[in-house]
């Protein structure tokens, strides 16, 4: 799936009307330099010098902090260890590192609702595929795009291309600014911009990768849903959640991730392929009057 999504973005970049040839060349070079980590590290961390016992929780915390500080201090003067992971294998999450130019998917997220070996490809591409695309897109979002393929902070955009990118990003800012959490409180479009670019870009390239994977062998409908509909249902299942309003207020004010209900509906309301899959028409709730598009 990772290979298929990278291939989809590789095919998409040359077709972008808003990006010039020099920036496209740099973007493709960065994409080719991506490192991928899946499941767990090749080299396990040695915890033999850390003592954990049943005597004192505070003692365990202090010794753990000291262990971690000493581990960090021991890195001084040594080459960067690019095999190191920023998350533990059981973590239900994923990340993109701009300084390492890598995408990382711990074993913890490789289970339902994100990935289900017993589900069909449409559901898995809509779930885990979109997560993979999300992390890939972070390499080209408002922050990740400031780093090159080697993880150096370097501007590889022409001024015109950066301007075009910022204009498209502003569309996403405006979209999320319009979402009302409760009366008087809206999502902060600038705060959630990077994650929202990741979601929109991730879905776009995941859908393209899925469509490419079924060329000539389109699956049958399941339970009355077409493959295209099941793709978006896979995405929706990832964001089904319950949240107290107090938690929603805190997340809105402090978290760069939009609320789940806006992550579920926001990006797909920009996609023509979603509208086509479910027969939505102009003026419907899930069809934005001004759609946002980057990739």
SEVEXPA-504325 format. One line per field, with one value per residue: residue in three letters; x negated, y negated, z of N, C-alpha, C in turn. Coordinates in steps of 0.2 Angstrom, whole numbers, plus 2048, in hexadecimal, padded with zeros to 3 digits. Each point is the difference from the previous one (the first is absolute). Layout:
BEGIN
resn c(ala	...)
n.X c(X	...)
n.Y c(Y	...)
n.Z c(Z	...)
ca.X c(X	...)
ca.Y c(Y	...)
ca.Z c(Z	...)
c.X c(X	...)
c.Y c(Y	...)
c.Z c(Z	...)
END
This chain:
BEGIN
resn c(unk	unk	unk	unk	unk	unk	unk	unk	unk	unk	unk	unk	unk	unk	unk	unk	unk	unk	unk	unk	unk	unk	unk	unk	unk	unk	unk	unk	unk	unk	unk	unk	unk	unk	unk	unk	unk	unk	unk	unk	unk	unk	unk	unk	unk	unk	unk	unk	unk	unk	unk	unk	unk	unk	unk	unk	unk	unk	unk	unk	unk	unk	unk	unk	unk	unk	unk	unk	unk	unk	unk	unk	unk	unk	unk	unk	unk	unk	unk	unk	unk	unk	unk	unk	unk	unk	unk	unk	unk	unk	unk	unk	unk	unk	unk	unk	unk	unk	unk	unk	unk	unk	unk	unk	unk	unk	unk	unk	unk	unk	unk	unk	unk	unk	unk	unk	unk	unk	unk	unk	unk	unk	unk	unk	unk	unk	unk	unk	unk	unk	unk	unk	unk	unk	unk	unk	unk	unk	unk	unk	unk	unk	unk	unk	unk	unk	unk	unk	unk	unk	unk	unk	unk	unk	unk	unk	unk	unk	unk	unk	unk	unk	unk	unk	unk	unk	unk	unk	unk	unk	unk	unk	unk	unk	unk	unk	unk	unk	unk	unk	unk	unk	unk	unk	unk	unk	unk	unk	unk	unk	unk	unk	unk	unk	unk	unk	unk	unk	unk	unk	unk	unk	unk	unk	unk	unk	unk	unk	unk	unk	unk	unk	unk	unk	unk	unk	unk	unk	unk	unk	unk	unk	unk	unk	unk	unk	unk	unk	unk	unk	unk	unk	unk	unk	unk	unk	unk	unk	unk	unk	unk	unk	unk	unk	unk	unk	unk	unk	unk	unk	unk	unk	unk	unk	unk	unk	unk	unk	unk	unk	unk	unk	unk	unk	unk	unk	unk	unk	unk	unk	unk	unk	unk	unk	unk	unk	unk	unk	unk	unk	unk	unk	unk	unk	unk	unk	unk	unk	unk	unk	unk	unk	unk	unk	unk)
n.X c(7FC	7FA	7FD	806	800	7FA	802	805	7FC	7FB	805	802	7FA	7FE	806	7FD	805	800	7FC	7FA	7FD	7FD	806	803	7FA	800	806	7FF	7FB	804	804	7FC	7FF	806	7FF	801	804	801	805	7FA	7FC	7FB	7FE	800	803	7FA	804	7FA	7FE	806	800	804	803	803	7FB	7FE	806	800	7FE	805	804	7FD	7FF	806	802	7FD	803	806	7FF	7FE	805	804	7FE	801	805	7FE	7FF	806	7FF	805	803	800	7FD	7FF	804	805	803	803	7FE	802	7FD	806	7FB	7FE	7FA	7FF	7FA	800	7FD	804	805	804	803	803	801	800	7FE	800	7FF	7FC	806	806	803	7FA	7FE	804	7FC	805	7FF	805	7FD	806	802	7FC	802	807	7FE	7FC	803	805	7FF	7FE	805	803	7FD	802	806	7FE	7FD	807	801	803	7FF	803	804	7FF	800	7FA	7FE	7FB	806	7FD	800	804	801	804	804	803	7FF	801	7FC	7FC	801	7FF	7FB	7FD	802	7FE	7FA	800	801	7FB	7FC	802	7FF	7FA	7FE	804	7FD	806	7FC	801	806	7FD	7FF	7FB	7FF	7FA	802	7FD	803	805	7FD	7FB	804	803	7FA	7FD	805	800	7F9	801	806	7FD	7FA	803	805	7FB	7FD	806	802	7FA	801	805	7FC	806	801	805	800	804	806	7FF	805	800	7FA	7FF	7FA	802	806	7FE	7FD	805	803	7FA	800	806	7FF	7FB	805	803	802	800	802	7FE	804	7FF	7FF	806	801	7FD	802	806	7FE	7FF	804	7FA	803	804	806	801	805	7FC	7FC	806	803	7FC	7FB	805	802	7F9	801	7FF	7FA	800	801	7FC	7FC	802	7FE	7FB	804	7FF	7FE	7FD	801	7FF	802	7FA	803	7FB	7FF	7FD	7FB	7FC	801)
n.Y c(806	800	805	802	7FD	802	806	800	7FF	805	803	7FE	800	804	802	7FD	7FD	800	805	7FC	800	7FA	7FE	802	7FE	7FA	7FF	802	7FC	7FC	801	800	7FB	801	800	807	7FF	807	800	801	7FD	7FF	7FB	805	7FC	7FF	803	804	7FA	801	7FE	805	7FE	804	7FE	7FC	7FE	7FC	805	804	7FB	7FE	807	801	7FB	803	806	7FD	7FC	805	803	7FB	7FF	807	7FD	7FC	7FD	804	804	7FD	803	801	805	7FB	802	7FC	806	802	807	800	7FB	7FE	800	7FB	7FF	7FA	801	7F9	801	805	7FC	802	805	800	807	7FF	806	7FB	7FD	805	7FD	804	7FB	7FF	806	803	804	801	7F9	7FE	7FF	7FF	804	804	7FF	800	805	805	801	7FD	804	805	7FF	800	805	803	7FE	802	804	7FE	800	7FC	805	806	7FB	7FE	807	801	804	7FC	7FD	7FC	7FB	801	7FA	805	7FB	7FF	7F9	800	806	7FD	7FB	804	803	7FA	7FE	806	7FF	7F9	804	804	7FB	7FE	806	801	7F9	803	805	800	800	7FA	7FD	7FC	806	7FE	804	800	7FD	7FB	801	801	7FB	801	801	7FA	7FD	803	7FE	7FA	7FF	803	7FE	7FA	800	801	7FB	7FC	802	7FF	7FA	7FE	802	7FD	7FD	801	7FF	7FC	7FF	805	7FE	7FD	804	800	800	7FB	803	7FB	802	806	7FD	7FC	806	802	7FA	800	807	7FD	7FB	805	7FB	800	7FA	7FF	7FB	802	806	7FF	7FD	804	805	7FD	7FE	806	804	801	805	7FF	7FE	806	7FD	7FB	804	803	7FA	7FC	804	805	7FB	800	807	7FF	804	7FC	7FA	802	802	7FB	7FE	7FD	7FB	7FB	7FD	807	803	806	7FB	7FE	7FA	7FF	805	803	7FE	804	807)
n.Z c(800	804	7FD	800	807	801	7FD	804	805	7FE	7FF	806	803	7FB	802	805	7FF	807	7FE	800	7FB	803	802	7FA	7FD	804	7FE	7F9	800	803	7FC	7FC	804	7FF	807	800	806	801	805	800	805	7FC	804	805	804	803	804	7FF	7FF	7FE	806	7FF	805	805	802	7FA	7FF	805	804	7FD	802	806	801	7FE	803	805	7FF	7FF	805	804	7FD	801	806	800	7FD	804	7FB	800	7FA	7FD	805	7FA	803	803	804	7FE	7FF	806	7FF	807	7FE	801	7FB	7FC	7FC	7FE	7FF	800	806	801	7FE	805	7FE	806	7FF	806	802	805	7FB	800	803	800	7FF	801	802	7FB	802	804	800	7FC	7FA	7FE	805	7FE	7F9	801	804	800	7FA	803	806	7FC	7FC	806	802	7FA	801	807	7FB	7FE	807	803	803	7FE	7FD	806	800	7FE	7FB	802	800	7FB	805	7FA	7FD	7FE	802	7FA	800	7FA	801	804	7FC	7FB	804	802	7FA	7FE	804	7FE	7FB	802	801	7FA	7FD	803	7FE	7FA	803	802	805	802	802	7FB	7FE	7FC	7FB	802	7FB	802	805	7FD	7FD	803	806	7FE	7FF	806	803	7FD	801	807	801	7FE	803	806	7FE	7FE	806	803	7FD	800	806	7FF	7FC	7FC	807	7FE	806	803	800	806	802	7F9	802	7FB	7FC	7FC	801	7FF	7FB	7FF	800	7FD	7FD	7FF	7FF	7FD	7FE	800	804	807	801	806	801	807	7FE	7FC	805	804	7FC	800	806	800	7FC	7FC	803	7FA	802	802	802	801	803	802	801	803	800	801	804	800	801	7FA	802	806	7FD	7FB	805	804	7FA	803	801	7FC	806	7FF	806	7FD	7FD	800	801	804	7FB	805	7FD	802	802)
ca.X c(804	7FC	7FE	805	801	7FA	800	806	7FE	7FB	804	804	7FC	7FE	807	802	800	7FE	7F9	7FC	7FB	7FA	802	802	7FA	7FE	806	7FF	7FA	801	805	7FB	7FB	804	7FE	806	7FF	806	800	7FB	7F9	7FB	7FC	804	7FD	7FE	803	7FD	7FE	806	803	807	803	807	7FF	803	802	7FC	7F9	800	800	7F9	7FB	802	7FE	7F9	7FD	801	7FC	7FA	800	7FF	7F9	7FB	800	7FC	7F9	801	805	807	802	806	804	803	807	803	805	7FF	804	808	803	805	7FF	7FB	7FE	7FB	7FA	7FD	7F8	7FE	804	802	807	7FF	807	7FF	805	807	805	802	805	806	804	7FB	7FF	803	7FE	806	804	7FE	7FB	804	800	7F9	7FD	803	7FD	7F9	7FD	801	7FB	7FA	800	800	7F9	7FC	802	7FD	7FA	801	805	7FE	7F9	7FB	7FD	7FA	7FA	7FE	800	7FB	802	7FD	805	7FD	805	7FF	806	7FF	805	807	803	802	806	806	801	803	807	804	801	805	807	801	800	807	805	800	803	807	803	802	800	806	801	7FB	7FA	7FF	7FA	7FA	7FD	7F8	7FD	801	7FE	7FB	803	805	7FC	7FF	807	803	7FC	800	806	7FF	7FB	803	805	7FD	7FC	805	803	7FB	7FF	806	801	801	802	804	803	807	803	801	806	803	7FB	7FB	7FA	7FE	803	7FD	7F9	802	803	7FA	7FD	805	7FF	7FA	801	806	7FE	804	7FC	803	7FF	7FA	7FB	800	7FE	7F9	7FD	801	7FC	7F9	7FE	800	805	807	804	801	806	7FE	7FC	803	804	7FC	7FC	803	805	7FD	7FF	805	801	805	806	802	801	806	806	802	800	7FF	805	801	7FC	7F9	7FD	7FE	800	7F9	7FC	7F9	7FC	7F9	7FD)
ca.Y c(7FA	7FA	7FF	7FE	7F9	7FC	800	7FC	7F9	7FF	7FF	7FA	7FA	7FD	7FD	7FB	7FA	7FA	801	800	806	801	802	807	804	801	804	807	802	801	806	806	801	802	807	803	805	803	805	800	7FF	806	800	7FE	7FC	804	7FE	804	7FC	7FD	804	7FF	804	7FF	7FC	7F9	7FD	7FA	803	803	7FA	7FD	804	800	7F9	7FF	804	7FD	7FA	803	803	7FA	7FD	804	7FF	7FA	801	806	7FF	801	807	800	806	7FF	7FF	7FB	803	807	804	801	7F9	7FF	7F9	800	7F9	7FE	7FC	7FC	800	807	802	807	802	806	803	805	805	7FF	7FD	805	805	7FC	7FE	7FE	805	807	805	803	7FC	7FF	7FB	7FA	7FE	7FF	7FA	7FA	7FF	800	7FD	7F9	7FF	800	7FA	7FB	7FF	7FE	7F9	7FC	7FE	7FA	7FB	7F9	800	805	7FE	7FC	804	804	808	803	7FD	7FA	7FB	7FD	7FE	803	7FD	7FA	7FC	801	806	7FF	7FC	805	804	7FC	7FE	806	801	7FC	802	805	7FC	7FD	805	802	7FB	800	805	7FE	805	7FF	7F9	7FC	803	803	803	7FB	803	800	805	807	800	806	806	800	801	807	804	7FF	803	807	803	7FF	805	807	802	801	806	806	801	803	807	805	7FF	807	805	7FC	804	800	7FC	804	7FE	7FB	7FA	801	7FF	7F9	7FE	804	7FC	7FB	802	802	7FA	7FE	804	7FE	7FA	801	7FF	7FC	7FC	7FB	7F9	7FD	803	7FC	7F9	800	802	7FA	7FB	802	805	7FF	804	7FF	805	806	7FF	7FC	804	805	7FD	7FB	801	804	7FB	7FD	805	802	808	802	7FE	805	807	800	7FC	7F9	7FB	7F9	7FE	805	7FE	802	7FD	7F9	7FB	7FE	805	7FF	806	7FF	805)
ca.Z c(800	800	7F9	7FB	801	7FD	7F8	7FE	801	7FB	7FA	800	800	7F9	7FD	804	7FC	804	802	7FB	7FE	804	807	7FF	801	807	804	7FF	803	807	800	7FF	805	806	803	803	806	801	805	806	7FE	7FF	806	806	805	806	806	806	805	803	805	801	806	803	806	800	7FA	7FF	7FF	7F9	7FB	800	7FD	7F9	7FD	800	7FB	7F9	800	7FF	7F9	7FC	801	7FD	7F9	7FF	7FC	7FC	7FA	801	7FF	7FC	802	807	800	805	803	801	7FC	801	800	7FB	7FE	7FB	800	7FB	802	7FB	800	7FD	7FA	800	802	804	802	805	800	804	7FC	7FA	802	7FF	7F9	7FB	7FB	802	7FB	7FD	7FC	7F9	7FF	800	807	803	7FD	803	807	801	7FA	801	805	7FC	7FC	804	802	7FA	7FF	804	7FE	7FC	803	802	804	7FD	7F9	801	800	7FA	801	805	807	801	7FF	7FA	7FC	7F9	7FC	7FC	803	7FD	802	807	800	7FE	805	805	7FE	801	807	803	7FF	806	806	800	801	807	804	800	804	807	805	804	7FF	802	800	7FA	7FF	7FE	7F9	800	805	7FD	7F9	7FE	800	7FB	7F9	800	7FF	7F9	7FC	801	7FD	7F8	7FD	802	7FC	7F9	800	800	7F9	7FC	802	7FD	7F9	7FD	804	804	805	800	805	806	804	7FD	7FF	7FB	803	801	806	806	801	804	806	804	803	805	806	803	804	805	807	804	803	804	7FE	803	7FD	7FA	801	802	7FA	7FB	802	801	7FC	7F9	7FD	801	803	7FC	7FC	7FA	7FC	7FC	7FB	7FD	7FA	7FB	7FD	7FA	7FB	7FA	800	805	7FE	7FB	803	803	7FC	803	7FB	802	804	806	806	7FF	7FA	802	7FA	7FE	803	801	7FD	7FF	7FC)
c.X c(7FC	7FD	805	802	7FB	800	806	7FE	7FB	804	804	7FC	7FF	806	802	800	7FD	7F9	7FC	7FB	7FB	802	803	7FA	7FE	805	7FF	7F9	801	805	7FB	7FC	804	7FE	807	7FE	807	7FF	7FC	7F9	7FC	7FC	804	7FC	7FE	802	7FD	7FE	805	804	808	802	806	7FF	803	801	7FB	7F8	7FF	800	7FA	7FB	801	7FD	7F8	7FD	801	7FB	7F8	7FF	7FF	7F9	7FB	7FF	7FC	7F9	800	804	807	802	807	805	805	808	802	806	7FF	805	807	804	805	800	7FB	7FD	7FB	7FB	7FD	7F9	7FD	803	802	808	800	807	7FF	806	806	805	802	805	807	800	7FB	7FE	802	7FE	806	805	7FD	7FB	803	800	7F9	7FC	803	7FE	7F9	7FD	800	7FB	7F9	7FF	800	7F8	7FB	801	7FD	7F9	800	805	7FD	7F9	7FB	7FD	7FA	7FA	7FF	800	7FB	802	7FD	805	7FD	806	7FF	805	7FE	805	807	803	802	806	806	802	804	807	804	801	805	807	802	801	808	805	801	802	807	803	801	800	806	801	7FA	7F9	7FF	7F9	7FB	7FD	7F9	7FD	801	7FE	7FC	804	806	7FE	7FF	806	802	7FB	7FF	805	800	7FC	802	805	7FD	7FC	805	802	7FB	7FF	806	801	800	803	804	804	808	802	801	805	803	7FC	7FB	7F9	7FE	804	7FD	7F9	802	803	7FA	7FE	805	7FF	7FA	802	807	7FE	805	7FB	804	7FF	7FA	7FA	7FF	7FE	7F9	7FC	800	7FB	7F8	7FD	800	804	807	804	802	806	7FE	7FA	803	804	7FC	7FD	804	805	7FD	7FF	805	802	805	807	803	802	807	806	801	800	7FE	805	802	7FB	7F9	7FD	7FE	801	7FA	7FB	7F8	7FC	7F8	7FD	805)
c.Y c(7FA	7FF	7FE	7F9	7FC	7FF	7FB	7F8	7FE	7FF	7F9	7F9	7FD	7FD	7FA	7F9	7FA	801	800	806	801	802	807	805	801	804	807	803	801	807	806	801	802	806	802	805	802	805	7FF	7FF	806	801	7FE	7FC	804	7FC	803	7FB	7FC	804	7FE	805	7FE	7FB	7F9	7FE	7FA	801	802	7FA	7FD	803	800	7F9	7FF	805	7FD	7FA	802	803	7FA	7FD	804	7FF	7FA	802	806	7FF	801	807	800	806	7FF	7FE	7FB	802	808	804	801	7F9	800	7F9	801	7F9	7FF	7FC	7FC	800	807	801	807	800	806	802	805	806	7FF	7FD	805	805	7FB	7FA	7FE	805	807	805	804	7FC	7FF	7FA	7F9	7FD	7FE	7FA	7FA	7FF	800	7FC	7F9	7FD	7FF	7FA	7F9	7FE	7FE	7F9	7FB	7FE	7FA	7FC	7F9	801	805	7FE	7FB	804	804	807	802	7FD	7FA	7FA	7FB	7FE	803	7FE	7FA	7FB	801	806	800	7FC	803	805	7FD	7FF	806	802	7FC	802	805	7FC	7FD	805	802	7FB	7FF	805	7FE	806	7FF	7F8	7FC	803	804	804	7FB	803	800	805	807	801	806	807	801	801	808	804	800	803	807	803	800	806	807	803	801	807	806	801	803	808	804	7FF	807	805	7FD	805	7FF	7FC	805	7FC	7F9	7FA	802	7FF	7F9	7FE	803	7FD	7FA	802	803	7FA	7FE	804	7FE	7FB	801	800	7FD	7FB	7FB	7F9	7FD	802	7FD	7F9	800	802	7FA	7FB	802	805	7FF	805	7FE	805	805	7FF	7FC	803	805	7FD	7FB	801	803	7FB	7FC	804	801	807	802	7FE	805	807	800	7FC	7F9	7FB	7F9	7FE	804	7FE	802	7FE	7F9	7FC	7FF	806	7FF	806	7FE	805	803)
c.Z c(800	7F9	7FC	801	7FE	7F9	7FE	800	7FB	7F9	800	800	7F9	7FD	804	7FC	803	802	7FA	7FF	805	807	800	800	807	804	7FF	803	808	801	7FF	806	807	803	803	805	801	805	806	7FD	7FE	805	806	805	806	806	806	805	804	805	801	806	802	806	800	7F8	7FE	7FE	7F9	7FB	800	7FD	7F8	7FD	800	7FB	7F9	7FF	7FE	7F9	7FB	800	7FD	7F8	7FE	7FC	7FC	7FA	802	7FE	7FC	801	806	7FE	805	803	801	7FB	801	800	7FA	7FD	7FA	800	7FA	804	7FB	800	7FE	7F9	800	803	804	803	805	800	803	7FB	7FA	802	7FF	805	7FB	7FB	803	7FA	7FD	7FC	7F9	7FF	800	807	803	7FD	803	807	800	7FA	800	805	7FD	7FC	804	802	7FB	7FE	804	7FE	7FB	802	802	804	7FD	7F9	801	801	7FA	801	805	807	802	7FF	7FA	7FC	7F9	7FB	7FD	804	7FD	802	807	801	7FE	805	806	7FF	801	807	803	7FF	805	806	801	802	807	805	801	804	807	805	805	7FE	803	800	7F9	800	7FE	7F9	800	805	7FD	7F9	7FE	800	7FB	7F9	800	7FE	7F9	7FB	800	7FC	7F8	7FD	802	7FB	7F9	800	800	7F9	7FC	802	7FD	7F9	7FD	804	806	805	7FF	806	806	805	7FD	7FF	7FB	803	802	807	806	802	805	807	804	803	806	806	805	805	804	807	804	804	805	7FD	803	7FC	7F9	800	801	7F9	7FB	801	801	7FB	7F9	7FC	801	804	7FC	7FB	7FA	7FC	7FC	7FA	7FC	7F9	7FB	7FC	7FA	7FA	7FB	800	805	7FE	7FB	803	803	7FD	803	7FA	803	805	806	805	7FF	7F9	802	7FA	7FD	803	800	7FC	800	7FC	7FB)
END
